[in-house]
């Protein structure tokens, strides 16, 4: 992955979030604050603007640090801090100043992003959160990294989709949805859904 591909990934996420914003909000209206799609769309619109107006980043990590910093500053609710923290951690975990990174290096960085999300949100697998899609995605990416970025990204997207669908039968134990207890069963988690969009966008741009 070079700087141009990193930027393309973020642009693809922004496009996917914009296209699916109403769907994400619909999911969130069932078990949350009904603002997930709106907030994420606002955030990634701001990210796209920030990246397009800034000078070309010198390193791949810089793209993700800029993405994360912008999300933290522009997005309300839980989504901004969680995704912002994840992308900042991804960027900082990549080799400093490197204009290209390989699949193994990106896998390490994605794992660092997951760790940052879990530290901030105190969520574990099965809590019906972002982690339920992000965790399987990272594991699949790492397992397939030797086969190259495109193969690893596709494996991650497929695992994220499975994790996302698995949240339907989970009882929420974190966030606003946890207030519903057993009534949260039967609803797909919006955060896991947007996480799938993130990894699907990576698969799309590396295909």
N, CA and C of each residue as an Amber inpcrd file, in Angstrom:
protein
   621
   0.8450000  -1.1890000   0.0000000   0.0000000   0.0000000   0.0000000
   0.8810000   1.2390000   0.0000000   0.6150000   2.1350000  -0.9510000
   1.3060000   3.4210000  -0.9620000   0.3370000   4.5240000  -0.5080000
   0.8250000   5.7520000  -0.5110000   0.0110000   6.8720000  -0.0310000
  -1.2690000   7.0260000  -0.8620000  -1.1380000   6.8720000  -2.1760000
  -2.3020000   7.0290000  -3.0560000  -3.3730000   5.9860000  -2.7390000
  -2.9470000   4.7470000  -2.4910000  -3.9120000   3.6930000  -2.1750000
  -4.5350000   3.9270000  -0.8010000  -3.7390000   4.4210000   0.1390000
  -4.2800000   4.7450000   1.4680000  -5.3690000   5.8080000   1.3530000
  -5.0880000   6.8150000   0.5550000  -6.0890000   7.8650000   0.3400000
  -7.3290000   7.3110000  -0.3580000  -7.1130000   6.4080000  -1.2990000
  -8.2430000   5.8010000  -2.0080000  -9.1180000   4.9890000  -1.0610000
  -8.4730000   4.3170000  -0.1110000  -9.2450000   3.5490000   0.8740000
 -10.1300000   4.4760000   1.7020000  -9.5690000   5.5580000   2.1830000
 -10.3590000   6.4950000   2.9980000 -11.4840000   7.1080000   2.1660000
 -11.1960000   7.4350000   0.9040000 -12.2290000   7.9890000   0.0220000
 -13.3460000   6.9770000  -0.2040000 -12.9770000   5.7090000  -0.3270000
 -13.9750000   4.6540000  -0.5390000 -14.8380000   4.4610000   0.7090000
 -14.2170000   4.5810000   1.8950000 -15.0030000   4.5140000   3.1350000
 -16.0010000   5.6720000   3.1710000 -15.5180000   6.8620000   2.8570000
 -16.3880000   8.0460000   2.8740000 -17.5730000   7.8670000   1.9300000
 -17.3130000   7.3250000   0.7510000 -18.3800000   7.1110000  -0.2270000
 -19.3760000   6.0630000   0.2700000 -18.8550000   4.9840000   0.8640000
 -19.7280000   3.9180000   1.3620000 -20.5830000   4.4060000   2.5230000
 -19.9780000   5.1770000   3.4130000 -20.7200000   5.7050000   4.5600000
 -21.8120000   6.6700000   4.0950000 -21.4860000   7.5050000   3.1060000
 -22.4800000   8.4370000   2.5710000 -23.6540000   7.6790000   1.9520000
 -23.3280000   6.6120000   1.2200000 -24.3630000   5.8260000   0.5590000
 -25.2310000   5.0680000   1.5680000 -24.6230000   4.6190000   2.6530000
 -25.3240000   3.7790000   3.6320000 -25.7180000   4.5320000   4.9090000
 -25.5950000   5.8450000   4.9120000 -25.8590000   6.6270000   6.1250000
 -27.2690000   6.3950000   6.6650000 -28.2550000   6.3820000   5.7870000
 -29.6370000   6.1810000   6.2370000 -29.8260000   4.7860000   6.8260000
 -29.1790000   3.8050000   6.2060000 -29.2660000   2.4250000   6.7040000
 -28.6180000   2.3100000   8.0850000 -27.4460000   2.9200000   8.2660000
 -26.7780000   2.8930000   9.5600000 -27.6260000   3.5730000  10.6360000
 -28.2480000   4.6710000  10.2610000 -29.1140000   5.3830000  11.2050000
 -30.3530000   4.5580000  11.5350000 -30.8830000   3.8710000  10.5440000
 -32.0390000   2.9930000  10.7690000 -31.6830000   1.8880000  11.7660000
 -30.5060000   1.2670000  11.5980000 -30.0580000   0.2470000  12.5450000
 -29.8990000   0.8390000  13.9420000 -29.3370000   2.0410000  14.0010000
 -29.0820000   2.6820000  15.2870000 -30.3710000   3.1460000  15.9570000
 -31.3880000   3.4490000  15.1710000 -32.6560000   3.9020000  15.7540000
 -33.3360000   2.7850000  16.5250000 -33.0210000   1.5350000  16.1710000
 -33.6430000   0.3920000  16.8420000 -33.0430000   0.1390000  18.2170000
 -31.7260000   0.3960000  18.3690000 -31.0740000   0.0360000  19.6350000
 -30.1520000   1.1350000  20.1770000 -30.1360000   2.3020000  19.5240000
 -29.2190000   3.3530000  19.9600000 -29.8340000   4.7310000  19.8980000
 -28.9960000   5.7120000  19.5290000 -29.4210000   7.1120000  19.5090000
 -29.8870000   7.5920000  18.1360000 -29.9000000   6.6960000  17.1540000
 -30.3400000   7.0360000  15.7910000 -29.4650000   8.1080000  15.1460000
 -28.1690000   8.1210000  15.5200000 -27.2840000   9.1460000  14.9500000
 -26.0100000   8.5710000  14.3270000 -25.8880000   7.2500000  14.2840000
 -24.6350000   6.6450000  13.8260000 -24.3210000   7.0100000  12.3760000
 -25.3040000   6.8780000  11.5030000 -25.0750000   7.1890000  10.0970000
 -24.7840000   8.6600000   9.8680000 -25.5560000   9.5120000  10.5240000
 -25.3750000  10.9620000  10.3830000 -23.9920000  11.3850000  10.8790000
 -23.6210000  10.8840000  12.0540000 -22.3360000  11.2610000  12.6320000
 -21.1560000  10.7760000  11.7960000 -21.2130000   9.5100000  11.3900000
 -20.1060000   8.9780000  10.5980000 -19.9940000   9.6770000   9.2510000
 -21.1390000   9.9550000   8.6430000 -21.1150000  10.6470000   7.3510000
 -20.5120000  12.0400000   7.5010000 -20.8780000  12.7400000   8.5500000
 -20.2950000  14.0610000   8.8140000 -18.7720000  13.9400000   8.9850000
 -18.3730000  12.9120000   9.7300000 -16.9490000  12.7380000  10.0020000
 -16.1350000  12.4230000   8.7740000 -16.5940000  11.4710000   7.9810000
 -15.8040000  11.0870000   6.8070000 -15.8900000  12.1310000   5.6960000
 -16.9610000  12.9190000   5.6710000 -17.0060000  14.0620000   4.7570000
 -15.9180000  15.0630000   5.1420000 -15.7690000  15.2880000   6.4340000
 -14.7180000  16.1890000   6.9270000 -13.3330000  15.6270000   6.6470000
 -13.1850000  14.3100000   6.7860000 -11.8980000  13.6670000   6.4920000
 -11.5340000  13.8430000   5.0230000 -12.5040000  13.5970000   4.1430000
 -12.2570000  13.7360000   2.7160000 -11.8240000  15.1610000   2.3770000
 -12.4740000  16.1360000   3.0060000 -12.1160000  17.5340000   2.7770000
 -10.7220000  17.8390000   3.3160000 -10.4190000  17.3090000   4.4910000
  -9.1120000  17.5670000   5.1090000  -7.9790000  16.9750000   4.2800000
  -8.1910000  15.7760000   3.7640000  -7.1410000  15.1340000   2.9660000
  -6.9700000  15.8020000   1.6130000  -8.0620000  16.2850000   1.0420000
  -7.9640000  16.9110000  -0.2800000  -7.3540000  18.3050000  -0.2110000
  -7.5220000  18.9720000   0.9300000  -7.0120000  20.3440000   1.0450000
  -5.5720000  20.3840000   1.5440000  -5.1160000  19.2890000   2.1370000
  -3.7560000  19.2570000   2.6900000  -2.7570000  18.8580000   1.6140000
  -1.4960000  19.1390000   1.8830000  -0.4340000  18.6860000   0.9940000
  -0.3850000  17.1630000   1.0100000   0.1060000  16.5720000  -0.0580000
   0.2090000  15.1080000  -0.1460000   1.0310000  14.5830000   1.0300000
   0.4570000  13.7020000   1.8450000   1.2260000  13.1540000   2.9660000
   2.4610000  12.4080000   2.4720000   3.5160000  12.4740000   3.2400000
   4.7630000  11.8120000   2.8390000   4.7290000  10.3240000   3.1230000
   3.9560000   9.9370000   4.1340000   3.9460000   8.5420000   4.5580000
   2.5290000   8.0060000   4.6430000   2.4070000   6.6930000   4.4710000
   1.1010000   6.0450000   4.5580000   0.4800000   6.2960000   5.9320000
   1.2890000   6.1760000   6.9730000   0.7840000   6.3830000   8.3220000
   0.1900000   7.7570000   8.5220000   0.7450000   8.7580000   7.8380000
   0.2490000  10.1300000   7.9810000  -1.2050000  10.2560000   7.5180000
  -1.5530000   9.4900000   6.4800000  -2.9320000   9.5160000   5.9720000
  -3.9030000   9.0800000   7.0630000  -3.5390000   8.0250000   7.7700000
  -4.4410000   7.4690000   8.7750000  -4.4550000   8.2950000  10.0570000
  -3.3110000   8.8630000  10.4230000  -3.2870000   9.7430000  11.5970000
  -4.1650000  10.9710000  11.3440000  -4.0700000  11.5440000  10.1400000
  -4.9050000  12.6980000   9.7730000  -6.3830000  12.3170000   9.7890000
  -6.6800000  11.1240000   9.2700000  -8.0540000  10.6220000   9.2790000
  -8.5800000  10.5230000  10.7010000  -7.7970000   9.9080000  11.5740000
  -8.2270000   9.7110000  12.9510000  -8.4010000  11.0080000  13.7070000
  -7.4460000  11.9140000  13.5420000  -7.5140000  13.2020000  14.2250000
  -8.7480000  13.9790000  13.8040000  -9.0670000  13.9350000  12.5190000
 -10.2390000  14.6450000  12.0040000 -11.5230000  14.0300000  12.5460000
 -11.5950000  12.7060000  12.5860000 -12.7930000  12.0410000  13.1050000
 -13.0330000  12.3890000  14.5710000 -11.9790000  12.3900000  15.3620000
 -12.1260000  12.7130000  16.7860000 -12.6610000  14.1320000  16.9770000
 -12.1930000  15.0400000  16.1340000 -12.5670000  16.4500000  16.3060000
 -13.9160000  16.7990000  15.6900000 -14.4020000  15.9870000  14.7530000
 -15.5990000  16.3570000  14.0030000 -16.8400000  15.5120000  14.2850000
 -16.6740000  14.3580000  14.9210000 -17.8030000  13.4390000  15.0610000
 -18.2420000  13.3330000  16.5150000 -19.5600000  13.4660000  16.7360000
 -20.1100000  13.2890000  18.0650000 -20.4180000  11.8380000  18.3350000
 -21.0130000  11.5900000  19.4890000 -21.3880000  10.2270000  19.8540000
 -20.1740000   9.3580000  20.1010000 -20.3920000   8.0470000  20.0500000
 -19.2950000   7.1020000  20.2990000 -18.4430000   6.8730000  19.0650000
 -19.0190000   7.0720000  17.8870000 -18.3350000   6.6950000  16.6530000
 -17.0490000   7.4890000  16.4160000 -17.0930000   8.7840000  16.6720000
 -15.9170000   9.6130000  16.4150000 -14.7110000   9.2060000  17.2220000
 -14.8380000   9.1460000  18.5450000 -13.7010000   8.7180000  19.3540000
 -13.2160000   7.3100000  19.0150000 -14.1440000   6.3730000  18.7650000
 -13.7340000   4.9950000  18.5020000 -13.0150000   4.8580000  17.1630000
 -13.6400000   5.3390000  16.0960000 -12.9910000   5.2360000  14.7870000
 -11.7730000   6.1520000  14.6990000 -11.8650000   7.3180000  15.3080000
 -10.7310000   8.2300000  15.2960000  -9.5260000   7.6350000  16.0020000
  -9.7680000   7.0430000  17.1580000  -8.6990000   6.3870000  17.9110000
  -8.1180000   5.2220000  17.1240000  -8.9820000   4.4650000  16.4620000
  -8.5190000   3.3250000  15.6640000  -7.5900000   3.7750000  14.5460000
  -8.0130000   4.7760000  13.7780000  -7.1870000   5.2060000  12.6420000
  -5.8900000   5.8780000  13.0890000  -5.9400000   6.6130000  14.1870000
  -4.7000000   7.1910000  14.7230000  -3.7240000   6.0860000  15.1350000
  -4.2490000   5.0550000  15.7670000  -3.3980000   3.9390000  16.1900000
  -2.8360000   3.1860000  14.9870000  -3.6610000   3.0020000  13.9720000
  -3.1980000   2.3520000  12.7420000  -2.0390000   3.1490000  12.1440000
  -2.2360000   4.4550000  12.0230000  -1.2010000   5.2960000  11.4280000
   0.0880000   5.2900000  12.2210000  -0.0290000   5.3490000  13.5350000
   1.1630000   5.4070000  14.3890000   1.8920000   4.0700000  14.4480000
   1.1880000   2.9730000  14.1910000   1.8040000   1.6480000  14.2440000
   2.5690000   1.3010000  12.9620000   2.3250000   2.0480000  11.8970000
   3.0420000   1.8070000  10.6440000   4.4500000   2.3940000  10.7230000
   5.3880000   1.8630000   9.9360000   6.7580000   2.3740000   9.9620000
   6.7900000   3.8820000   9.6850000   7.4200000   4.6200000  10.5720000
   7.4590000   6.0810000  10.4620000   8.1380000   6.5160000   9.1670000
   7.4750000   7.4290000   8.4640000   8.0490000   8.0000000   7.2560000
   8.0080000   7.1110000   6.0340000   7.3990000   5.9290000   6.1580000
   7.4040000   4.9810000   5.0410000   6.3220000   5.3240000   4.0150000
   6.7320000   5.4230000   2.7520000   5.7830000   5.7670000   1.6830000
   5.0510000   4.5440000   1.1440000   5.4930000   3.3570000   1.5160000
   4.7960000   2.1180000   1.1610000   4.8670000   1.1500000   2.3450000
   3.8030000   0.3740000   2.5260000   3.7920000  -0.6710000   3.5610000
   3.2600000  -1.9520000   2.9400000   3.7320000  -3.0810000   3.4400000
   3.2410000  -4.3500000   2.9010000   2.0720000  -4.8600000   3.7430000
   1.5160000  -5.9920000   3.3180000   0.3210000  -6.5140000   3.9770000
   0.5990000  -6.8760000   5.4360000   1.7780000  -7.4360000   5.7030000
   2.1060000  -7.8270000   7.0760000   2.1810000  -6.5960000   7.9830000
   2.7900000  -5.5290000   7.4820000   2.8850000  -4.2900000   8.2690000
   1.5150000  -3.6810000   8.5110000   0.6580000  -3.7260000   7.4930000
  -0.6970000  -3.2020000   7.6670000  -1.4740000  -4.0650000   8.6520000
  -1.2440000  -5.3660000   8.6240000  -1.9120000  -6.2480000   9.5670000
  -1.5580000  -5.9120000  11.0130000  -0.2780000  -5.6330000  11.2610000
   0.1630000  -5.2260000  12.5950000  -0.5410000  -3.9310000  13.0030000
  -0.6450000  -3.0030000  12.0550000  -1.2800000  -1.7110000  12.3350000
  -2.7780000  -1.8710000  12.5980000  -3.4320000  -2.7080000  11.8250000
  -4.8590000  -2.9580000  12.0440000  -5.0880000  -3.5740000  13.4230000
  -4.1820000  -4.4530000  13.8390000  -4.2700000  -5.0530000  15.1740000
  -4.1200000  -3.9770000  16.2490000  -3.2150000  -3.0150000  16.0190000
  -3.0390000  -1.9070000  16.9660000  -4.3050000  -1.0550000  17.0460000
  -4.9680000  -0.8790000  15.9120000  -6.2280000  -0.1410000  15.9010000
  -7.3030000  -0.8370000  16.7110000  -7.3690000  -2.1610000  16.5850000
  -8.3290000  -2.9440000  17.3630000  -8.0410000  -2.8140000  18.8560000
  -6.7750000  -2.9150000  19.2220000  -6.4000000  -2.7960000  20.6340000
  -6.7940000  -1.4340000  21.1910000  -6.6220000  -0.3940000  20.3830000
  -6.9750000   0.9620000  20.8250000  -8.4810000   1.0990000  21.0270000
  -9.2580000   0.5090000  20.1310000 -10.7230000   0.5380000  20.2580000
 -11.1610000  -0.1890000  21.5280000 -10.5570000  -1.3550000  21.7670000
 -10.9400000  -2.1320000  22.9370000 -10.5280000  -1.4430000  24.2390000
  -9.3900000  -0.7700000  24.2130000  -8.9550000  -0.0410000  25.4030000
  -9.8970000   1.1260000  25.6940000 -10.3070000   1.8450000  24.6510000
 -11.1770000   2.9960000  24.8340000 -12.5880000   2.5920000  25.2350000
 -13.1400000   1.5950000  24.5380000 -14.5330000   1.2100000  24.7630000
 -14.7210000   0.0960000  25.7640000 -13.6170000  -0.5370000  26.1830000
 -13.6670000  -1.6550000  27.1420000 -14.5970000  -2.7680000  26.6660000
 -14.6460000  -2.9830000  25.3500000 -15.5100000  -4.0190000  24.7830000
 -14.7020000  -5.2730000  24.4670000 -15.3610000  -6.4010000  24.6140000
 -14.7630000  -7.6850000  24.2580000 -15.6760000  -8.3660000  23.2410000
 -15.1770000  -9.3830000  22.5440000 -16.0280000 -10.1040000  21.6000000
 -17.2900000 -10.6130000  22.2980000 -18.4190000 -10.4430000  21.6270000
 -19.6930000 -10.8760000  22.1840000 -20.4850000  -9.7690000  22.8490000
 -19.8850000  -8.5650000  22.9440000 -20.5960000  -7.4400000  23.5650000
 -21.5500000  -6.7320000  22.6010000 -21.5620000  -7.1390000  21.3240000
 -22.4160000  -6.5280000  20.2940000 -21.9390000  -5.1040000  19.9840000
 -20.6800000  -5.0200000  19.5200000 -20.0610000  -3.7330000  19.1930000
 -19.2220000  -3.8500000  17.9330000 -18.5320000  -2.7610000  17.6170000
 -17.5350000  -2.7160000  16.5480000 -16.5820000  -3.9110000  16.6240000
 -16.2020000  -4.2720000  17.8410000 -15.2030000  -5.3250000  18.0560000
 -15.6240000  -6.6520000  17.4270000 -16.9190000  -6.9190000  17.3820000
 -17.3960000  -8.2000000  16.8590000 -17.2020000  -8.3320000  15.3530000
 -17.0180000  -7.2330000  14.6520000 -16.6620000  -7.2780000  13.2410000
 -15.1720000  -7.0380000  13.0420000 -14.6080000  -6.1250000  13.8270000
 -13.2030000  -5.7470000  13.6900000 -12.2700000  -6.9020000  14.0650000
 -12.5600000  -7.5900000  15.1690000 -11.7110000  -8.6830000  15.6200000
 -11.5610000  -9.7890000  14.5820000 -12.6580000 -10.3580000  14.0870000
 -12.5510000 -11.3910000  13.0530000 -11.8760000 -10.8780000  11.7720000
 -12.1230000  -9.6160000  11.4350000 -11.5180000  -9.0440000  10.2250000
 -10.0020000  -9.0170000  10.3360000  -9.4960000  -8.5640000  11.4790000
  -8.0470000  -8.4980000  11.6740000  -7.4330000  -9.8940000  11.6660000
  -8.0780000 -10.8360000  12.3400000  -7.5650000 -12.2040000  12.3750000
  -7.4860000 -12.7980000  10.9720000  -8.5250000 -12.5720000  10.1740000
  -8.5360000 -13.0840000   8.7990000  -7.4760000 -12.3950000   7.9480000
  -7.3130000 -11.0710000   8.1430000  -6.3040000 -10.3180000   7.3970000
  -4.9130000 -10.8680000   7.7020000  -4.6090000 -11.0420000   8.9820000
  -3.2890000 -11.5370000   9.3850000  -3.0240000 -12.9250000   8.8070000
  -4.0260000 -13.7710000   8.8290000  -3.8680000 -15.1480000   8.3470000
  -3.5590000 -15.1870000   6.8530000  -4.1350000 -14.2450000   6.1030000
  -3.9800000 -14.2370000   4.6440000  -2.9130000 -13.2640000   4.1580000
  -2.2420000 -12.5620000   5.0690000  -1.3050000 -11.4930000   4.6690000
  -0.1900000 -11.9850000   3.7530000   0.2600000 -13.2200000   3.9360000
   1.3280000 -13.7560000   3.0980000   0.9150000 -13.8390000   1.6340000
  -0.3850000 -13.8900000   1.3850000  -0.8830000 -13.9900000   0.0090000
  -1.0490000 -12.6300000  -0.6580000  -0.7210000 -11.5690000   0.0820000
  -0.7780000 -10.2280000  -0.4930000  -1.9570000  -9.4210000   0.0170000
  -1.8900000  -8.1290000  -0.2540000  -2.8630000  -7.1930000   0.2940000
  -4.2820000  -7.4580000  -0.2090000  -4.4380000  -7.7140000  -1.5010000
  -5.7780000  -7.8930000  -2.0530000  -6.4790000  -9.1040000  -1.4490000
  -5.7480000 -10.2070000  -1.3370000  -6.3280000 -11.4290000  -0.7760000
  -6.6600000 -11.2260000   0.7040000  -5.7420000 -10.5950000   1.4290000
  -5.9610000 -10.3520000   2.8570000  -7.1460000  -9.4240000   3.0910000
  -7.2550000  -8.4040000   2.2550000  -8.3620000  -7.4530000   2.3980000
  -9.6990000  -8.1220000   2.1250000  -9.7370000  -8.9850000   1.1210000
 -10.9820000  -9.6880000   0.8170000 -11.3660000 -10.6270000   1.9730000
 -10.3810000 -11.3250000   2.5280000 -10.6410000 -12.2140000   3.6590000
 -11.1550000 -11.4240000   4.8610000 -10.5720000 -10.2520000   5.0830000
 -10.9950000  -9.4090000   6.2000000 -12.4260000  -8.9310000   6.0210000
 -12.7760000  -8.5310000   4.8060000 -14.1310000  -8.0490000   4.5410000
 -15.1620000  -9.1530000   4.7470000 -14.8200000 -10.3650000   4.3070000
 -15.7460000 -11.4910000   4.4760000 -15.9200000 -11.8230000   5.9600000
 -14.8190000 -11.7700000   6.7180000 -14.8970000 -12.0570000   8.1540000
 -15.6620000 -10.9630000   8.8930000 -15.4740000  -9.7210000   8.4790000
 -16.2160000  -8.6090000   9.0890000 -17.7110000  -8.7680000   8.8480000
 -18.0710000  -9.2040000   7.6410000 -19.4870000  -9.4110000   7.3220000
 -20.0880000 -10.5070000   8.2020000 -19.3350000 -11.5850000   8.4020000
 -19.8140000 -12.6650000   9.2730000 -19.9720000 -12.1720000  10.7090000
 -18.9810000 -11.4170000  11.1680000 -19.0520000 -10.8770000  12.5250000
 -20.2220000  -9.9250000  12.7040000 -20.4460000  -9.1100000  11.6850000
 -21.5700000  -8.1720000  11.7000000 -22.8940000  -8.9190000  11.8310000
 -23.0690000  -9.9410000  11.0100000 -24.3310000 -10.7010000  11.0450000
 -24.5020000 -11.4380000  12.3760000 -23.3920000 -11.8540000  12.9720000
 -23.4530000 -12.5690000  14.2490000 -23.9830000 -11.6990000  15.3820000
 -23.8620000 -10.3740000  15.2400000 -24.3380000  -9.4890000  16.3050000
 -25.8600000  -9.4970000  16.4330000 -26.5510000  -9.9500000  15.4080000
 -28.0190000  -9.9500000  15.4450000 -28.5300000 -10.7430000  16.6460000
 -27.9000000 -11.8620000  16.9340000 -28.3730000 -12.7390000  18.0100000
 -27.7310000 -12.4410000  19.3640000 -26.9000000 -11.4100000  19.4340000
 -26.2180000 -11.0860000  20.6900000 -27.0580000 -10.1470000  21.5620000
 -26.8670000 -10.2570000  22.8610000 -27.4070000  -9.2860000  23.8060000
 -26.3500000  -8.1950000  23.9840000 -26.7350000  -6.9420000  23.7800000
 -25.7870000  -5.8410000  23.8900000 -25.3350000  -5.6480000  25.3290000
 -24.0130000  -5.5070000  25.5090000 -23.4780000  -5.3080000  26.8600000
 -22.6910000  -3.9990000  26.9860000 -22.6570000  -3.2130000  25.9080000
 -21.9540000  -1.9330000  25.9430000 -22.7980000  -0.8650000  25.2580000
 -22.5990000   0.3820000  25.6560000 -23.2430000   1.4880000  24.9800000
 -24.7370000   1.5970000  25.2540000 -25.3700000   2.4750000  24.4920000
 -26.7980000   2.7300000  24.6660000 -27.6370000   1.4610000  24.4900000
 -27.2130000   0.6010000  23.5730000 -27.9730000  -0.6170000  23.3000000
 -28.0520000  -1.5310000  24.5180000 -27.0590000  -1.4370000  25.4100000
 -27.0450000  -2.3170000  26.5840000 -28.2330000  -2.0510000  27.5070000
 -28.8230000  -0.8330000  27.4320000 -29.9810000  -0.5070000  28.2590000
 -31.1800000  -1.3830000  27.9080000 -31.1960000  -1.8910000  26.6860000
 -32.3300000  -2.7040000  26.2300000 -32.2340000  -4.1410000  26.7270000
 -31.0340000  -4.5670000  27.1360000 -30.8620000  -5.9390000  27.5960000
 -31.2920000  -6.9460000  26.5390000 -32.1050000  -7.9320000  26.9070000
 -32.5290000  -8.9800000  25.9640000 -33.2820000  -8.4360000  24.7430000
 -33.8710000  -7.2500000  24.8800000 -34.6050000  -6.6820000  23.7430000
 -33.6850000  -6.2470000  22.6100000 -32.3600000  -6.2220000  22.8660000
 -31.4220000  -5.8790000  21.7910000 -31.1930000  -7.0580000  20.8380000
 -31.5970000  -8.2500000  21.2600000 -31.4810000  -9.4230000  20.3900000
 -32.4140000  -9.2550000  19.1940000 -31.9190000  -9.6460000  18.0260000
 -32.7150000  -9.5160000  16.8100000 -32.3770000  -8.2880000  15.9970000
 -31.4690000  -7.4690000  16.5240000 -31.0590000  -6.2520000  15.8250000
 -29.5620000  -6.2960000  15.5170000 -29.2070000  -5.9710000  14.2880000
 -27.8010000  -5.9300000  13.8870000 -27.1370000  -4.6770000  14.4450000
 -25.9390000  -4.8380000  14.9880000 -25.2560000  -3.6990000  15.5870000
 -24.7910000  -2.7050000  14.5190000 -25.1270000  -1.4180000  14.6630000
 -24.7180000  -0.4240000  13.6700000 -23.2050000  -0.2340000  13.5980000
 -22.5170000  -0.3060000  14.7350000 -21.0630000  -0.1510000  14.7240000
 -20.3670000  -1.2890000  14.0030000 -20.8320000  -2.5110000  14.2360000
 -20.2800000  -3.6540000  13.5070000 -20.5510000  -3.5140000  12.0070000
 -21.6880000  -2.9250000  11.6760000 -22.0530000  -2.7340000  10.2680000
 -21.1390000  -1.7140000   9.6010000 -20.8760000  -0.6100000  10.2790000
 -19.9700000   0.3900000   9.6900000 -18.5350000  -0.1460000   9.6250000
 -18.1670000  -1.0180000  10.5740000 -16.8450000  -1.6530000  10.5140000
 -16.7390000  -2.5290000   9.2780000 -17.7950000  -3.2540000   8.9680000
 -17.8040000  -4.0350000   7.7290000 -17.6250000  -3.1150000   6.5180000
 -18.2770000  -1.9690000   6.5030000 -18.1060000  -1.0280000   5.3920000
 -16.6480000  -0.6020000   5.2330000 -15.9690000  -0.4050000   6.3550000
 -14.5570000  -0.0060000   6.3290000 -13.7030000  -1.0830000   5.6560000
 -13.9070000  -2.3210000   6.0560000 -13.0970000  -3.4040000   5.4820000
 -13.5350000  -3.7590000   4.0600000 -14.8110000  -3.6090000   3.7720000
 -15.2650000  -3.8370000   2.3950000 -14.6640000  -2.8030000   1.4610000
 -14.5450000  -1.5700000   1.9530000 -13.9140000  -0.5190000   1.1370000
 -12.4560000  -0.8500000   0.8380000 -11.7620000  -1.4200000   1.8160000
 -10.3700000  -1.8270000   1.5810000 -10.3100000  -2.9340000   0.5240000
 -11.2180000  -3.8990000   0.6190000 -11.2590000  -4.9620000  -0.3790000
 -11.5520000  -4.4070000  -1.7720000 -12.4450000  -3.4280000  -1.8270000
 -12.8190000  -2.8400000  -3.1270000 -11.6480000  -2.1230000  -3.7880000
 -10.8890000  -1.3490000  -3.0110000  -9.8100000  -0.5470000  -3.6260000
  -8.5580000  -1.3750000  -3.9230000  -8.4440000  -2.5500000  -3.3150000
  -7.2760000  -3.3870000  -3.5610000  -7.5730000  -4.5230000  -4.5380000
  -8.8190000  -4.6270000  -4.9610000  -9.2160000  -5.7250000  -5.8370000
  -8.4290000  -5.6960000  -7.1450000
